[in-house]
């Protein structure tokens, strides 16, 4: 895949059809000699493209939770997992 500009990169990273977006991200950073953290900041600030390390995908602002530092899909999945357990008064998990 040949991506020449950052707008195309953001579009490709957010495309659900692309499976290995981290490889695309790091390949672009290396090809254009940009530090990965700097590239991540540029994508977030200028192109509505936020990185979720939990599921290794990129999402839009609406799909990303800054408080949890992950996408809303991962956050929702973790919330569902907590509902599988009941907690006693002393805070211990009960199955």
Helices and strands as residue ranges (DSSP letters): H 6-14, H 21-31, H 36-47, E 50-52, E 57-59, G 61-63, E 64-65, E 70-71, H 72-82, E 86-87, E 93-94
